[in-house]
C-alpha cells in the first residue's frame, strides 16, 4: 500500500514539474528546450518581442509575448532555445 501511495505522489510531482515548463496553444505544446522555429510553428508570430539584457547591457536572450483573452504567455529564449515559460493572468 505504501509503495502505491509513494508511486502516486512521485508521478504527480513529476507531472507538475513537467507542466511548469510548457504551455499549450490549441492542441499543440511548447516546452523548455524547443527552438524558436518550433515555437513559431506552434504559436505563430509573437505579439511582442523584448530583448533581454544583462546588467552590463549585453544581450542575454529574448522574451516573446502572446496576448490571449485573459492572460499573457511569456516565452523566454536563451541561446535560441526556450528557457522558461510563464503565464501572466490579467
C-alpha positions as CSV (number, residue, x, y, z in Angstrom):
1,X,0.0,0.0,0.0
2,X,2.8,2.4,0.9
3,X,4.6,1.7,-2.4
4,X,1.5,2.5,-4.4
5,X,1.0,5.8,-2.5
6,X,4.6,6.7,-2.9
7,X,4.5,6.0,-6.7
8,X,1.3,8.1,-7.0
9,X,2.9,11.0,-5.2
10,X,6.1,10.8,-7.3
11,X,4.2,10.7,-10.5
12,X,2.1,13.7,-9.6
13,X,5.2,15.6,-8.6
14,X,6.8,14.7,-12.0
15,X,3.7,15.8,-13.9
16,X,3.5,19.2,-12.2
17,X,7.2,19.8,-12.8
18,X,6.8,18.9,-16.4
19,X,3.8,21.2,-16.8
20,X,5.7,24.2,-15.3
21,X,8.0,24.4,-18.3
22,X,5.3,24.1,-21.0
23,X,2.3,25.9,-22.4
24,X,-0.5,24.7,-24.7
25,X,-1.5,26.5,-27.9
26,X,-4.7,24.8,-29.1
27,X,-3.8,21.1,-29.3
28,X,0.0,21.7,-29.5
29,X,2.6,22.2,-26.8
30,X,5.6,24.4,-26.4
31,X,8.1,23.2,-23.9
32,X,11.5,24.2,-22.5
33,X,14.3,23.2,-24.9
34,X,12.2,23.9,-28.0
35,X,13.8,26.1,-30.7
36,X,12.4,29.4,-32.0
37,X,11.2,27.7,-35.2
38,X,9.1,25.2,-33.4
39,X,7.5,27.9,-31.2
40,X,6.7,29.9,-34.3
41,X,5.1,26.8,-36.0
42,X,3.0,26.1,-32.9
43,X,2.1,29.5,-31.6
44,X,2.6,31.8,-34.6
45,X,4.3,35.2,-34.7
46,X,4.6,36.8,-31.2
47,X,2.6,39.9,-30.4
48,X,5.7,41.5,-28.8
49,X,9.4,40.7,-28.7
50,X,11.6,42.1,-25.9
51,X,15.4,41.9,-25.9
52,X,16.7,40.8,-22.5
53,X,20.0,42.5,-21.4
54,X,22.5,41.8,-18.6
55,X,23.4,44.4,-16.1
56,X,26.3,45.4,-18.5
57,X,23.9,45.9,-21.4
58,X,24.8,42.6,-23.1
59,X,22.1,40.7,-24.9
60,X,21.3,37.5,-23.0
61,X,18.1,36.5,-24.7
62,X,14.5,37.4,-25.8
63,X,11.1,37.3,-24.3
64,X,8.3,36.6,-26.7
65,X,4.8,37.6,-25.6
66,X,1.5,36.2,-26.8
67,X,-1.7,38.1,-25.7
68,X,-4.7,35.9,-25.2
69,X,-8.2,36.7,-23.7
70,X,-7.3,36.8,-20.0
71,X,-3.6,36.1,-19.9
72,X,-0.2,36.9,-21.5
73,X,2.1,34.0,-22.3
74,X,5.7,34.9,-22.0
75,X,8.3,32.6,-23.6
76,X,11.9,33.3,-22.5
77,X,14.7,32.3,-25.0
78,X,18.3,31.9,-24.1
79,X,20.8,30.7,-26.8
80,X,17.9,30.1,-29.3
81,X,16.1,27.7,-27.0
82,X,13.1,28.1,-24.7
83,X,14.5,28.5,-21.2
84,X,11.3,29.4,-19.4
85,X,7.5,29.7,-19.9
86,X,5.3,31.9,-17.8
87,X,1.5,32.6,-17.9
88,X,0.6,36.0,-16.5
89,X,-3.2,36.4,-15.8
90,X,-4.6,39.8,-16.4
